[in-house]
Amino acid sequence: MQHSEQLSPAALRRQAGARRAGFAAFFLSGLCAISSGVVVSLLQQRYGLAYGLTGTLLSVMSAGNLLAAFLAGVLPGRIGLKATALTLCAGYALGYGLMCLTGLPVWLALAFGLVGLAKGCALNVCTILVGDNVPDRTRGMNAMHSCYACGALLCPFVAAAAGALGPAGPTLALTLAGLGLWTVFLAAPGMAAGGGKKQPIDWGFLRSGQFWILTALLFCQNGAETSVTGWLVTYFTDQGILSASVSPYTVTLLWGATMAARLWLAFVRPPRAPRRAMIWMGLGCTVFYAGLMLARTQAPALLLLLGFALSIAGMNPTAVGCAGRMTSVTSLGVMLPVAGLGAVVMPWAIGLVADAVGLRLGMACNLLPCAGLLLFALLAARAPEAD
């Protein structure tokens, strides 16, 4: 981002408008994306879905997320950033709208895939809108992800309020939220048309060891976080730790803590040594998640979940901030899909293990990406810093 004294008032207004659009869109994306974990639990109870199918739906959503991240890195050079955002982010409204109409597995798979497309595109586009228009990328990314967490923590309340309208009420409310996100991108400034003309692409980031270390770290972060947000409601209910009526509100605890931690990192105490901070985050994720798997009663489980949430909260925005100038539309089109594989593999693997030997051991598999966070944070601290 250019220094503010070098910009005209009109340019400053465009930058401010782009930032606001990125924050607002990511808030709505948090509401829509994280609600999938609550919705899949409601669908499982309503239709008696097997654990394997539940995990498959979550993985299909993550596969859509992965594909969208790649398309969002390639399409802007051909059809423009705004057209890309409007095309792919329509998946929220279309996906949740489809869930309102049917419970057939094949249509549910399509619906979750569309939601994943919207989720991946929103992350890429909002990262560009905010990252290119703030003076401090690490602070900007933490603020943007705080908006996501704010939307996420509201999802159980939205689902509960909309549930009064009937079984399709929650998905109907999320359909409307998806339409709201689409409208934000329709009105957003700072999204140049850019279509029709092929732009030169700088692939130099592929030769950076730091880029691949941070991508591997995000792979583990995606796997660990998606598994918790997607499976935790079902796990707490299955293990009898919380009742079916209370379990969905663990999402509020999880994302309330996440939002608080990201706001702290963005505005109160930004990490002076981001790579060292990621080591402590990775250690906290591993220790607290291991404790969570040993918890059998409500109070310890919720306290350990709180610790896990506080630990993982800043990992993604801090890692993206550490990538520095490598976070272009193209590099994000590589980094986010590769990292997104973690969110595809882990929920699916948990479902398979749960069907074979029980959900408790299935959830214990999530210790692997938690340990990976610590490993790659240590490697990132030793690697040369990105420009």
Secondary structure as the mmCIF struct_conf table of DSSP 4:
data_model
#
loop_
_struct_conf.conf_type_id
_struct_conf.id
_struct_conf.beg_label_comp_id
_struct_conf.beg_label_asym_id
_struct_conf.beg_label_seq_id
_struct_conf.end_label_comp_id
_struct_conf.end_label_asym_id
_struct_conf.end_label_seq_id
HELX_RH_3T_P HELX_RH_3T_P1 SER A 4 GLN A 6
BEND BEND1 LEU A 7 LEU A 7
HELX_RH_AL_P HELX_RH_AL_P1 PRO A 9 TYR A 47
TURN_TY1_P TURN_TY1_P1 GLY A 48 GLY A 48
HELX_RH_AL_P HELX_RH_AL_P2 TYR A 51 VAL A 74
TURN_TY1_P TURN_TY1_P2 LEU A 75 LEU A 75
HELX_RH_AL_P HELX_RH_AL_P3 PRO A 76 ILE A 79
HELX_RH_AL_P HELX_RH_AL_P4 LEU A 81 LEU A 88
TURN_TY1_P TURN_TY1_P3 CYS A 89 ALA A 90
HELX_RH_AL_P HELX_RH_AL_P5 GLY A 91 LEU A 101
HELX_RH_AL_P HELX_RH_AL_P6 PRO A 105 GLY A 131
TURN_TY1_P TURN_TY1_P4 ASP A 132 ASN A 133
BEND BEND2 PRO A 135 PRO A 135
HELX_RH_AL_P HELX_RH_AL_P7 ARG A 137 GLY A 163
TURN_TY1_P TURN_TY1_P5 ALA A 164 LEU A 165
TURN_TY1_P TURN_TY1_P6 PRO A 167 ALA A 168
HELX_RH_AL_P HELX_RH_AL_P8 GLY A 169 ALA A 187
BEND BEND3 PRO A 189 GLY A 190
TURN_TY1_P TURN_TY1_P7 GLY A 195 GLY A 196
BEND BEND4 LYS A 197 LYS A 197
HELX_LH_PP_P HELX_LH_PP_P1 LYS A 198 PRO A 200
HELX_RH_3T_P HELX_RH_3T_P2 GLY A 204 ARG A 207
HELX_RH_AL_P HELX_RH_AL_P9 GLY A 209 ASP A 238
TURN_TY1_P TURN_TY1_P8 GLN A 239 GLY A 240
BEND BEND5 ILE A 241 LEU A 242
TURN_TY1_P TURN_TY1_P9 ALA A 244 VAL A 246
HELX_RH_3T_P HELX_RH_3T_P3 SER A 247 TYR A 249
HELX_RH_AL_P HELX_RH_AL_P10 THR A 250 LEU A 263
HELX_RH_PI_P HELX_RH_PI_P1 TRP A 264 VAL A 268
BEND BEND6 ARG A 272 ALA A 273
HELX_RH_AL_P HELX_RH_AL_P11 PRO A 274 LEU A 294
BEND BEND7 THR A 297 THR A 297
HELX_RH_AL_P HELX_RH_AL_P12 GLN A 298 ILE A 312
TURN_TY1_P TURN_TY1_P10 ALA A 313 GLY A 314
HELX_RH_AL_P HELX_RH_AL_P13 MET A 315 CYS A 322
TURN_TY1_P TURN_TY1_P11 ALA A 323 ALA A 323
HELX_RH_3T_P HELX_RH_3T_P4 GLY A 324 MET A 326
BEND BEND8 SER A 328 SER A 328
HELX_RH_AL_P HELX_RH_AL_P14 VAL A 329 VAL A 357
HELX_RH_AL_P HELX_RH_AL_P15 LEU A 359 ALA A 364
TURN_TY1_P TURN_TY1_P12 CYS A 365 ASN A 366
HELX_RH_AL_P HELX_RH_AL_P16 LEU A 367 ARG A 382
BEND BEND9 ALA A 383 ALA A 383
HELX_LH_PP_P HELX_LH_PP_P2 PRO A 384 ALA A 386
#
